[in-house]
Amino acid sequence: MAEKARIMIVEDDPDLAELLQNFFTVQGYEVFSAAWGEEGVRLTREYVPDLVMLDIRLPDIDGYEVCRRIRTHRRTQDIPVIFLTEKRDRVDKLAGLELGVVDYITKPFDIQELRLRVRNVLRRAEQAPLTNRVTNLPEGILVEEKINGVLLSEQPWSLLAVEVRGLDGFRETYGFVNADDVLRAVTLMINNALREAGGENDFVGHLQENDFVILTDHAKAAAVQQRIETRIQQSMEYFYPMKDREKMQLPDARGHLQLVVTPLHSEEVNLADFARLREELERRRAAQL
């Protein structure tokens, strides 16, 4: 790694915390530590480490709640988490796996084994595929390269940015599994709309987890947009539990989802690169608020 990988340790046992901090500092990592769950959440958002080692039993909020908050914040949602715990029950491990925990170390542990596990987790994170873990759609550099290629070409193009607003609040209210199901459903409806109204060279990927981007034929963009909006709006209420469907129509309800589609066409704008395109999208979205 060109720079030191950052590790956040959230552990209320001062002796163990000091041991881990000293050991991993000597191994060449930049290490931060917290003894309380709330402090761990705050420092994780402040420093955005490459890995979090997290005790389940903490004096204020437990490790599960810390992990939930890490997963529901945009800056920290993809950070790998390793649980350090005295619990051995299968139910506890399943709870951790549901939250996206990548490893589960039971105390007492061998420090050299932990070192190897940390190294392997960080290597996997570095080599992560450039596709979204839930939808399997391209994201990151793949999307940036595709859009830059379109902008540099002389061919007319149309882009649709499809944002599912409120997904973080929905995830906090209804859980990770249901939020992932929303993303999968939206992906399916976008693909169906492209298959029915788009062209054979259409492209769909992610700008961010809740933000899809579609490149389609200039002449087909309006029809694709209409189908996407119609399908998703008609299905939106079914994302919620039956008992909440009526109240979730209120825009100020916690967990309320909103679909926002922002079109861009080459005939309207002259954009040099991906960064300028993102700026133009943000400007147009701000005008929609």
N, C-alpha and C positions, 0 to 999 in steps of 0.2 A: 504494500500500500504506500502511495506517495506521502500521505499524511497519516498521523497517528489515528487509529480507530478510537472512537469515544465509547466508553462503557459507563452506564449509570447503574449503580448498586443501590437498591432500596432494601435495607435490612436493619432491624431495630436492635439486634444483638451487637453491642459496640465492639466486642472482641472479634467476632466473625467479620464485621464490616471492615475493621482495620486490617485484618489479615488479607481479605480479598482485595482491598484497595492497594495495599503495599505489594502484594503478589503480582497483580495485573499491571501496576505501574512499572515494576521491574521488567515485565514481559514486553514493555514498549507501548502500552496503551495509555490514553488519556482517560483518567478515571474520576468520576464524580460520585458522591454518595449522599443518601438521605436516610434518616431513621424513621420518618413518618410518611404515610401514604400520600397525604395532601402535598407535602413538600416534594415527594418524588414526582408527582404529576406536574407540579410547577416547574421543577428543574428540567424535567424531560422536555417540556414545551420551550423552555428557555434555551437549552443547549442542543436539543435534537441529536441525541447520541445515536451511534450505529447499532447498539445493543443495550437492552435493559435486563439486568438480573434482579429478580423480584421475589421477596419473601411473601408467603401467603398471609402469615399471621403478623399483623402490624398493630400498633397501639391505637390508631384512629380508624381509618377505613382499611378493609382487607385488600390483599393482593388482587383478588378478582375485580374489585371496584377500580383499583388503580389501572389494571389492564383495560377495563372497559373504557375508561376515560382516555387512555392512550389511543385506543382504537377509534374513538369517535372524534378525535381532533385531526384536522386535515394535515397539519405539519408532522404528526407523529404516528399516523394510522398504520404505516407500513414498517415500523421499527420492530425487529425481531425481539421477542420476549422469552427469557428462560425463567421458569419458576424454581425457586429454592424452597423446599418445604419438608416438614416432618410428616406430612400426611401421605399415606400409602393407599388410600381407598381408590377403587376404580372410578367411583362417582366424582371424586375430586379431580382426577386426571381428565375425565371426560369434560368436566366444566372448564378446565384449562384449555383443552383442545378446541372447544367450541369458541373460545375467545381468540383463537389463532396463536396460542402459545407454541413455540417451535421446539421446546425441549422441557423436560421435567426432571429436576435433580433432587433426589431424596437425601436429606441429612441423616447421618453424617456422610460426607462424600469425600472422595479422593481428589485432592486439589489438582493433581496432574491430569486426571480424567476430565475435570471441569475445564482445565486449560485447553485440552484438545477439543472439547465440545464447543467452547467459545470460538476457537479458531475456525472450526468447521462451519458454524452458523454464519460467521462473518464472511467466509469464502462463498458460501451459498448465496448470501445477500448480494455480494459483488457480482456474481455470475447469474443473477436472476434473469429469467427470460423477459424479453421486452413485450410481454403480453399481460393483460390484466388478469389477476388471479381468479376473478369471479366470472368474467364474460369471455375470456380467451381472445379478446380483441386486441389489436396492436395499440401500444401507447408509447410515451416517451420519445426517444430518438427516432423510432420508426415512423411515428406520425409527423414529427418535425421534418424529417427528410422527404416524406411524401408531399407535404404541403409546400415546402420550398421548391421541389421539382415542378409542381403545378404552377407556382407563381412565376418561375423563370421561363416557363414555356409561353409560346405565343398563342396557344389555344384558349378559347373562352372557357370559363369554369364557373361553377356554382358550388357554394359551400353552405351547409346547414349545421349550425351548432345547436345541439339538443341538450338542454340542461334540466336535470331533475333537482329542483331547489327543495331544501328542507330535509335532505336525506340524513344529515347528521342528527337532527332532532328526531327523525323517524327511528333511526338506529338506537338512540338512547331510550326511546319509548317502547319499542317493540322488539329490540334485540338484533344481533348481527345476522342471524339466519334469515329473518324476514327482510332485512335491508338488502341482503345479497339476492334474495328472491326477486325483489323489485328490479335490481339491475339486470338480472337474467331475463325477466319478462320484457323489460324495455328493449333489451338487445334483440330478443326474438321478434318483437313488433317492428323494430327498425328494419331488420333483415327481411321480414315479410313484405314491408312496404317497398323496399328496394327491388325485391324480386318481382313484384306486381307492377310497379310504376317506373322503376329506374332503368339503368343501362347495364350492360355486361361488364363495364370497366369501373363501376362504382366502388368507392372505398369507404369503410367505416372504421373508426378507432376512437380512442379516448384522448381528450385534452386533459381531463382529470377524471377521478373515479366516477363522479356523478355527471360528467360532462362529455357527451358524445360529439364527434365531428364526422360529417358526411361530405364526401366529394362526389358530385353526380353530374350527369349531362345537363348542360345549360337549359335545354328545352324541356327537360323532365323535372326540374327542381321544384316547381310549384306543385305539381301533382304528388311528388314524393312528400313534400312538406305537409300537404293536406291529409294524406293518408296517415302519416305518423301522428299528427295532432289528433285526428279523429279516433284512431285506434287507442292511443294512450289515454286520451281524455275519457273515452268510454269505459276503459278498464280501471281507471285510477281508484275508484271507490273499493274495488275488490282487493286492493293491496292492504286494506285495514281489516281488523277483526269486525265481525258483524255488529257488535255492540257499539263500535266507535264510528261507523261509517257516516252517520248523520252529522255528528259534531266535527268530523274532520273536513267537512266542506267549508268550515269557517277558516278564513285565512290566518287568524291569530291563534289557532289551536296548536298545541305542542305536538310535533310530529306531522303537521300538515305538509303534504307534498304539492309541488306546483311544477307544471311543465312549461318551459320557456324555449321557444325555437327562434333562433336568430339567423336570418339568411344573409349571405354575402354573395355578390356577383361581380365578375371581373369587369363588366361594363360600368359599374358604379364606383369602383375604387381602384387605385393604383398602389399596390403594396409590394415593397421590395423583398420582404422576407417574413419568416414565421413570427418573429417578435412584433413586427408592425401589424400583422394580422391579429395577434392576440390583443394588442392595444385597441385596434378598431372594434373588435368584438366587445371588449369591456366598455368602450364608449357607447356603443349601441345598446348594450344591456342596461347601462346606467340610465339611459333615456327611457327604457321600458318600465323602470321602477315607479 
